[in-house]
């Protein structure tokens, strides 16, 4: 069973500028920037998604292996979780 995940909207403001993500973590007043693959994952999390769906998004967009995609997604989610920016939907 996959759990729905989403961004913690109360803790972060974000915009896409020229295809890249710029975010402000409100509690720490820290700016975050993301490359194109992280921007795609961030956008999906803004709408609510699962870890498996995020990995499939990377596979379909970049043609990487599922193993690499799952590892990349796990690192990305761990970083967001450590910053308190991830919530169960």
Secondary structure, DSSP 8 states (H G I E B T S, - for coil): ----EEE-TTTEEEEEETTEEEEEETTTTEEEEE-HHHHHHHHHHHH-B-HHHHHHHHHHHH---HHHHHHHHHHHHHHHHHTT-EEE-
